[in-house]
């Protein structure tokens, strides 16, 4: 299968600019749900976090797990400035989509529940470029990426990751499985952005939940909030340790 052109713009959940193919009920459902979610205003003080997931065929169990656990991100920031999340996913042939910015865990759960995983190659470069565009409009503090593979030129990914670092976006790369190429690429993306890499296994729901809470705490309250969470949660401590300079 030919590699997808990662320079293509990311499709959004706005049906006026990204119409779904006729007969694609799953995409129609995604667009309809995204349209109903209350958008977060650009002036909203909540910390912004892009939650990006690989939704290719092998990812269904982890997608379902992330759908159950994403509410932990909002819970971890309840006492802080709050959290605004944008869901981004890719799957199938050349399909890569994003939702609006939302601050409602229940609505985001409903949105994720309408999406199933489909075979295809990774489109990480498109995700990174999309985050770069979003951060150029309104500051984005963190990218959380959950995946198990990397099928793209790593130098291309690193170039965009470096730009994200300059924009102040830290990438938290959560790697499932044992793909060595993916691990190397994810570590480098995290390093170039000043973020962190963490490995987890499919059966370790508690670990992924802790990692999501830690990344959300950083997105909402910066390193101060992450240090505070690290004083009582092991995954937050590990994530903090993995960041350059211990998150200072």
C-alpha positions in Angstrom: 0.0 0.0 0.0 1.4 3.4 -0.9 2.2 5.8 1.9 -0.3 8.5 2.6 0.7 12.1 1.7 1.2 13.5 5.2 1.3 17.1 3.8 -2.5 17.0 3.2 -4.6 19.1 5.6 -6.3 17.3 8.4 -10.0 16.9 8.0 -12.1 18.6 10.7 -15.4 17.9 12.2 -17.0 20.8 10.4 -19.2 19.3 7.7 -18.9 22.4 5.6 -15.2 21.9 5.1 -14.9 18.1 5.5 -17.9 16.3 4.0 -18.0 12.6 4.8 -18.2 10.1 1.9 -21.7 9.1 1.0 -22.8 6.0 2.8 -20.2 6.3 5.5 -22.5 6.1 8.6 -19.6 6.0 11.1 -18.1 9.2 9.8 -21.6 10.8 9.6 -22.1 9.9 13.2 -18.8 11.4 14.2 -19.5 14.7 12.4 -23.0 14.9 13.9 -21.7 14.3 17.4 -18.9 16.7 17.0 -21.2 19.4 15.8 -23.4 19.0 18.9 -20.5 19.3 21.3 -20.3 22.8 22.9 -17.2 24.4 21.6 -14.6 26.0 23.9 -14.0 29.7 23.2 -10.5 30.8 22.1 -10.4 33.1 25.2 -11.3 30.2 27.6 -8.6 29.9 30.4 -8.6 26.1 30.4 -5.4 24.4 29.5 -5.6 22.9 26.0 -4.6 19.3 25.3 -4.8 17.4 21.9 -5.7 13.8 22.6 -4.6 11.9 19.5 -5.0 8.2 18.9 -4.0 5.6 16.3 -7.4 4.1 15.3 -6.0 1.6 12.8 -7.3 -2.0 12.9 -5.0 -3.3 15.7 -6.0 -0.5 18.0 -9.7 -1.4 18.9 -9.0 -2.8 22.4 -6.9 0.3 23.4 -9.4 2.7 21.8 -12.1 1.2 23.9 -9.8 1.5 27.0 -9.0 5.1 26.2 -12.7 5.9 25.8 -13.3 4.6 29.3 -10.3 6.3 30.9 -10.4 9.8 29.2 -12.7 11.1 31.9 -9.8 10.8 34.3 -8.1 13.7 32.5 -11.0 16.0 33.3 -11.1 14.8 36.9 -7.4 15.4 37.4 -7.9 19.1 36.5 -11.1 19.8 38.4 -9.3 21.8 41.0 -7.1 23.7 38.5 -7.9 26.0 35.6 -9.8 23.1 33.9 -9.1 21.3 30.6 -10.1 21.7 27.0 -9.6 18.6 24.9 -9.6 18.1 21.1 -9.8 14.5 19.9 -7.8 13.6 16.8 -7.7 10.2 15.2 -6.6 8.5 12.0 -7.6 5.2 10.5 -8.3 3.5 7.1 -7.1 5.1 3.9 -6.2 8.8 4.2 -8.8 9.4 7.0 -7.6 11.8 9.8 -10.1 13.8 11.7 -10.4 16.2 14.6 -13.3 17.3 16.9 -13.9 20.7 18.3 -12.3 21.8 21.5 -14.6 20.5 24.3 -14.6 20.5 28.1 -17.2 17.9 28.7 -16.0 14.3 29.5 -19.4 12.8 28.9 -19.8 14.3 25.5 -16.3 13.3 24.5 -17.0 9.7 25.6 -20.1 9.7 23.5 -18.1 10.9 20.5 -15.4 8.3 20.9 -17.9 5.6 21.3 -19.2 6.2 17.7 -15.8 5.5 16.1 -14.4 2.0 15.3 -10.9 1.1 14.2 -10.1 0.3 10.6 -7.0 -1.0 8.8 -4.5 1.6 7.5 -1.0 3.1 7.9 0.0 5.6 10.5 -0.5 9.3 9.9 1.5 10.7 12.7 3.0 13.5 10.6 -0.5 14.8 9.8 -1.4 14.8 13.5 1.8 16.8 14.4 1.1 19.3 11.6 -2.5 19.7 12.8 -1.2 20.4 16.4 1.2 22.9 14.9 -1.6 24.7 13.2 -3.8 24.7 16.3 -1.0 26.0 18.5 -0.4 28.8 16.0 -3.9 30.0 16.6 -4.3 29.6 20.4 -1.6 28.2 22.7 -1.8 24.4 23.1 0.1 23.1 26.2 0.2 19.4 25.5 -0.2 16.6 22.9 -1.1 13.2 24.2 -0.5 10.5 21.6 -1.4 6.9 22.1 -0.2 4.3 19.5 1.8 1.2 18.9 3.4 1.7 15.4 5.2 4.2 13.2 5.3 3.7 9.4 6.6 7.1 8.3 10.0 8.8 7.7 11.2 9.6 11.2 13.1 12.7 10.1 9.9 14.2 8.8 8.3 13.6 12.2 11.2 15.1 14.1 11.2 18.2 12.0 7.6 19.0 12.9 8.2 18.0 16.5 11.0 20.5 16.7 8.5 23.2 15.6 6.1 22.1 18.3 8.8 22.5 20.8 9.4 26.1 19.7 5.6 26.7 20.1 5.7 25.4 23.6 3.7 22.2 22.9 5.0 19.2 24.9 4.3 15.8 23.4 3.5 13.0 25.8 4.0 9.9 23.7 2.4 6.8 25.2 3.6 3.6 23.5 1.8 0.3 23.6 3.6 -2.9 22.5 7.2 -3.7 21.5 7.7 -2.0 18.1 11.3 -0.8 18.4 11.0 1.7 15.5 7.9 3.2 17.1 9.7 3.4 20.4 12.7 5.3 19.0 10.5 7.7 17.1 8.2 8.4 20.0 11.1 9.0 22.3 12.6 11.5 19.8 9.4 13.3 19.4 9.0 13.6 23.2 12.6 14.8 23.5 12.4 17.5 20.8 9.2 18.9 22.4 10.4 18.7 26.0 7.7 16.2 26.7 8.0 12.6 27.9 7.8 9.0 26.5 6.1 6.2 28.5 5.5 2.6 27.6 2.4 0.7 28.7 0.9 -2.7 28.1 -2.7 -3.3 26.9 -3.6 -5.0 30.2 -2.3 -2.1 32.3 -5.4 0.1 32.4 -4.2 1.6 35.7 -1.0 2.8 34.2 -2.6 4.4 31.2 -5.1 6.1 33.4 -2.3 7.5 35.6 -0.4 8.7 32.5 -3.5 10.5 31.2 -4.1 12.2 34.5 -0.5 13.3 34.6 -0.5 14.8 31.1 -3.8 16.5 31.9 -2.5 18.0 35.1 0.4 19.5 33.1 -1.8 20.8 30.4 -4.1 22.5 33.0 -1.6 23.7 35.6 1.9 23.3 34.2 4.8 21.8 36.0 3.5 23.0 39.4 0.4 20.9 39.0 2.4 18.0 37.7 4.7 18.1 40.7 1.7 18.3 43.0 0.2 15.2 41.4 3.5 13.4 41.4 3.7 13.8 45.2 0.8 11.2 45.5 0.8 9.3 42.1 3.5 7.0 40.8 2.7 7.5 37.1 2.9 11.3 37.5 6.3 10.9 39.2 7.6 8.6 36.3 6.3 11.1 33.7 7.9 14.0 35.5 11.2 12.1 35.7 11.1 11.3 32.0 10.8 15.0 31.1 14.0 17.0 30.4 15.3 18.4 33.7 12.6 16.6 35.6 10.0 19.0 34.3 11.6 22.1 35.6 
